[in-house]
Amino acid sequence: MRVFLPMLVVLALPACSDSLGIIISGDAGSEETTIGDADGDTISDEDEGRGEGVDTDGDGLEDWEDDDSDGDGISDSIEAGDVDASTPPDDCDGDGIPSFRDRDSDGNGVLDADEGSADRDDDGLWDFCDPDNDGDSIDDVLEIGGNPAAPVDFDGDGREDYMDIDSDNDNISDQQERPVGSDVDSDLLPDRHDLDTDGDGILDRIEAGDFDLLTWPRDTDADGTPDFRDLDSDNDGLSDQWEIENDCDPYNA
C-alpha cells in the first residue's frame, strides 16, 4: 500500500520594502524599480548623492544617511516638500539648490535655522519656505531691511517686521497701510512705519478707532479715506489739526 504524505511548499514572495528603500511595481511582467532611501527622509538616495561623498553640513555623515543634511535644525523630511521619495526634493526659491541643502531656502537673506519650520500666517507654507511669513502682502525681503543678520524691528516689540503684522504698533495692520511705498505726509517714513500717517498731529492709534487689527480703520465721513489718512476726518471744512489745536472734536461735524 502506498502512503501519500502531504508536502509543504514554500513560495518565495517578493518583499514590498526593505531598509534601503521602496519597491515600486508596475503592471504584471514589468520591471520593478527600487527607490533607495536609507535615512527614511522621503528623499531618494540618488537625489542625496549616494556614492558621491556629499556631506553638505560637514558633520561626517553623507547626505544620504543624514536626516538633516544642511544642519539647519529642520529635518530633511520636512524640507523634502512631500512624502514621495520618487519625486524631486523641493527647491523653495528656485535657485537650483534643493531646500534640504539650502541654508536659506526662500532666498530672503535670513537663515532657515532662524526662521524655523513654523507657519506664522497659516498659509500652508513653512516660514523657511514662505516669501511673506506674516501674510501682510509685503515681501519679507522688504521688511527685513538691508541687514538680514539683524532684521528690522521698527516698534522694538521683539518681533521683526517680517514676522509682525503691525510693524509700528499703531493698531492698524501693515496690510491696511499698504501700498508698500505709500507716504501720505511725505515725511520719508512709509505709512507702515509712521505713527502719524497724515501728519495732522493725531496719532494713528487714536484715529484707528479701536484696538482690533482685524477691523478696518475708522472712516468718520465715509469718503473712502480712513481717518488716519484724512486731514479732515469729519469733512466739515476744518482740518483735524486745527480742530485739535482749538479744542474741537475732529470727528464730529
C-alpha positions in Angstrom: 0.0 0.0 0.0 1.2 3.4 -0.9 1.1 6.2 1.6 1.0 9.8 0.3 2.4 12.3 2.7 1.4 16.0 2.5 4.2 18.2 1.1 4.9 21.6 2.4 5.5 24.0 -0.4 7.3 27.3 0.4 6.8 30.1 -2.1 9.3 32.9 -2.1 7.3 36.1 -2.3 8.9 39.4 -3.3 9.4 41.9 -0.5 7.5 45.1 -0.7 10.1 47.1 1.1 13.4 46.9 2.9 15.7 49.1 5.0 17.2 50.7 1.9 14.2 51.8 0.0 10.8 51.3 -1.5 10.0 48.9 -4.4 7.5 50.4 -6.9 5.8 47.7 -9.0 4.3 48.4 -12.4 1.9 46.2 -14.5 2.3 42.5 -14.4 5.5 41.4 -16.2 7.0 44.9 -15.9 10.3 45.6 -14.2 10.3 46.7 -10.6 12.1 49.9 -9.6 13.7 50.3 -6.2 13.8 53.8 -4.8 16.6 53.8 -2.2 16.0 56.0 0.9 18.4 54.8 3.6 17.7 57.5 6.1 14.0 57.5 5.6 13.7 61.2 4.9 11.5 60.8 1.8 14.3 62.0 -0.4 15.9 59.3 -2.6 19.5 58.3 -2.0 20.1 59.2 -5.6 18.9 62.8 -5.0 21.0 62.9 -1.9 24.1 61.9 -3.9 24.8 58.4 -2.5 28.1 57.3 -3.8 29.3 60.8 -4.5 30.6 61.6 -1.0 28.4 64.6 -0.5 28.3 65.9 3.1 26.6 69.3 2.9 27.0 70.3 6.6 30.3 68.6 7.1 29.2 66.6 10.1 30.8 63.4 9.0 27.5 61.9 7.7 26.9 61.9 4.0 23.6 63.4 2.9 22.1 60.1 2.1 22.4 58.9 5.7 21.9 62.3 7.4 18.4 63.3 8.4 19.4 67.0 8.4 21.8 67.4 5.5 22.3 71.1 5.8 22.4 71.2 9.6 19.8 73.9 9.9 17.7 72.2 12.6 14.9 71.4 10.1 14.7 67.7 9.2 15.1 66.7 5.5 11.7 65.0 5.7 10.1 68.5 6.1 12.3 70.2 3.5 11.7 67.4 1.0 8.3 69.0 0.3 6.3 65.8 0.2 6.4 62.2 1.3 7.2 60.6 -2.0 10.8 59.6 -2.4 10.3 59.2 -6.2 9.7 62.9 -6.7 12.5 65.5 -6.7 13.0 67.3 -3.4 11.6 70.8 -3.1 13.5 73.9 -4.0 11.6 76.8 -2.5 13.4 79.7 -4.1 14.2 78.0 -7.4 17.9 78.7 -7.1 18.9 75.2 -8.2 19.8 74.2 -4.6 17.1 71.9 -3.1 15.8 73.1 0.3 17.3 70.2 2.2 20.8 71.5 1.2 20.0 75.3 1.2 20.6 77.2 4.4 18.3 80.0 3.1 15.6 78.1 1.3 13.3 81.1 0.5 16.2 83.4 -0.5 15.2 86.2 1.8 18.6 86.6 3.4 17.5 85.1 6.8 18.8 81.6 7.6 16.4 78.7 7.8 17.7 78.0 11.2 16.4 81.4 12.4 13.1 81.2 10.5 12.3 77.7 11.6 9.5 75.4 10.5 6.5 77.2 12.0 3.8 78.6 9.7 3.2 82.1 11.1 0.4 83.1 8.8 -1.2 79.7 8.4 -0.9 79.8 4.6 0.4 76.2 4.3 4.0 77.3 3.8 6.7 76.8 6.4 8.3 80.1 7.3 11.7 78.9 5.9 9.9 78.5 2.6 7.5 81.4 2.7 8.3 84.7 0.9 5.8 86.5 3.2 5.9 85.0 6.7 3.4 87.3 8.4 0.9 87.3 5.5 0.7 91.0 5.2 1.2 91.1 1.4 4.6 92.7 1.8 7.6 90.7 0.8 9.8 89.6 3.6 12.8 91.0 1.7 11.4 94.5 2.0 10.5 94.1 5.7 13.8 92.5 6.7 15.8 95.6 5.6 19.4 95.9 4.4 21.0 93.6 7.1 19.4 90.1 7.2 21.6 89.2 10.1 19.6 91.9 12.1 16.1 92.2 10.6 14.3 95.4 11.2 12.0 95.5 14.3 10.6 99.1 13.9 8.5 99.2 17.1 11.0 97.3 19.2 8.5 94.7 20.4 10.7 91.8 19.9 9.0 90.7 16.6 10.9 91.6 13.5 8.8 93.4 10.9 8.7 90.4 8.6 7.1 88.4 11.4 4.9 91.3 12.7 1.5 92.2 11.2 1.6 95.7 12.8 5.2 96.9 12.5 4.7 100.3 14.1 2.2 99.1 16.7 -0.4 101.7 15.8 -3.4 99.4 15.9 -3.6 99.4 12.1 -2.2 96.4 10.3 0.6 96.7 7.8 -1.7 95.2 5.2 -4.1 98.1 5.7 -1.3 100.6 5.5 -0.2 99.5 2.0 0.8 100.1 -0.7 4.4 99.4 0.4 5.8 102.7 -0.7 2.9 104.9 0.5 4.0 108.0 2.4 0.9 110.2 2.8 2.5 113.1 4.6 5.8 113.0 2.6 7.9 112.7 5.8 10.1 110.0 4.2 8.6 107.4 6.5 6.5 104.7 4.8 3.0 104.6 6.3 3.6 101.2 8.0 6.4 102.9 10.0 4.7 106.2 10.5 2.9 106.8 13.9 1.0 109.8 12.4 0.5 108.9 8.8 -1.3 112.1 7.7 0.8 114.4 9.8 -2.2 116.0 11.5 -0.8 115.8 15.0 -3.2 113.0 15.9 -1.6 109.5 16.4 -2.7 106.7 14.1 -3.5 104.6 17.1 -6.2 107.1 18.0 -7.5 107.5 14.5 -7.7 103.7 14.1 -10.9 103.8 16.1 -10.3 100.6 18.0 -7.6 98.2 19.1 -8.6 95.3 16.8 -6.2 94.7 13.9 -8.8 92.6 12.1 -11.2 95.6 11.7 -10.7 98.3 9.1 -9.6 101.7 10.4 -12.3 104.3 11.2 -13.6 106.4 8.3 -15.7 109.0 10.1 -17.1 110.8 6.9 -17.3 107.6 4.9 -15.5 109.2 2.0 -13.3 106.1 1.4 -10.2 107.7 3.1 -9.7 106.3 6.6 -9.2 109.0 9.3 -5.5 108.2 9.8 -5.0 109.3 6.2 -7.7 112.1 6.1 -6.8 115.6 7.0 -10.4 116.4 7.6 -11.9 113.3 9.0 -15.4 114.6 9.5 -15.5 116.6 6.3 -16.6 119.8 8.0 -14.2 122.1 6.2 -11.9 122.4 9.2 -8.7 120.4 9.3 -8.3 117.8 12.1 -5.1 119.6 13.2 -7.0 123.0 13.5 -9.8 121.4 15.5 -7.4 119.7 17.9 -5.5 122.9 18.5 -8.8 124.7 19.1 -10.3 122.1 21.5 -12.8 121.0 18.9 -13.8 117.4 18.0 -12.3 116.5 14.7 -14.7 113.5 14.3 -17.9 115.5 14.9 -19.1 117.8 12.1 
